[in-house]
Amino acid sequence: MDLASEELQFLSIPDILKESVSIPKQSPKTFYLITLTLIFPLSFAILAHSLFTHPILSQLQSDPVGFSSDWSKLFIFQFFYLIFLFTFSLLSTAAVVFTVASLYTSKPVSFSSTIAAIPSVFKRLFITFLWVSLSMIVYNIIFLGFLVLLVIAVDTQNVFLFIFSTVIVFLLFLVVHVYISALWHLASVVSVLEPVYGFAAMNKSYQLLKGMTGMWFVLVFGYLAVCGVINVLFGSIVVHGGDDYGVLARIMVGGFLVGVLVIVNLIGLMVQSVFYYVCKSYHHQGIDKSALYDHLGGYLGEYVPLTSSIQMENLDA
């Protein structure tokens, strides 16, 4: 199916997933190398970091005051873990979105060309990520303010009212958090495929989500939920299951869960790439393949300015 065809606007969630899963078959070697070098380290780090932090946290719980060096180790480890996490997350996004777009425009696809394009793509994604992070910080400050007001305004003696109010506030927090995450995922694709990034990419993402918010919310929430389940299973069996499971069983389960998370992350990146085209189709917008071809070539130093820079117009597939 042509990713820019009008038929995309009628795709259901299962159809989007099916379309996303089929994309790596078009260039299996490239996606295999992307998965091995970028998505696997990211997935492994997400799960394995708890193996290193668990002993430190256990030590701090036994004596939270007497081990200042343990606090230092924890903060240093978490700092470098977050840097690694966000770096490989952006690298994986850049690689997958660029490769999918190259396949769509019939641009020659290879792992080396994808890696060559990543530095330029990464800068755009990083600026967009900074804007999303700023939005998250502002939102979290507002949320904490609401929590303080809740404690002050609600009668804590009325247990039912207090619990009900707390649940409502946290549900609202969850909904907005998932929405901002959804906005970020789509804005990341926009940052690669269109000549905008940062706040402009977020605004473009917001415009594209109009009329498609419910479907994208379900997809992003489903992705986060599956990742959450994998993390819980890894923590309960591999990290904390030493008394109930043997070493071999924990290693096997851990390896299996890492493999599952790798697949989930790869499909998730495919889905966000496909969903961009679904949104364009829903709004009756097409993509000028020749302009997109040159836009992608610009990341490789091949750009020749055209009179039409990624004009969104209806095209026959």
Secondary structure, DSSP 8 states (H G I E B T S, - for coil): --TTSGGGGG--HHHHHHHHHHGGGGSHHHHHHHIIIIIHHHHHHHHHHHHHHHHHHHHHHH-TTT-HHHHHHHHHHHHHHHHHHHHHHHHHHHHHHHHHHHHHTT----HHHHHHHHHHHHHHHHHHHHHHHHHHHHHHHHHHHHHHHHHHHS-TT-HHHHHHHHHHHHHHHHHHHHHHHHHHHHHHHHHHHSS--THHHHHHHHHHHTTTHHHHHHHHHHHHHHHHHHHHHIIIIIIS-TTTS-HHHHHHHHHHHHHHHHHHHHHHHHHHHHHHHHHHHHTT----HHHHHHHHHHTTT-----SSSS-------
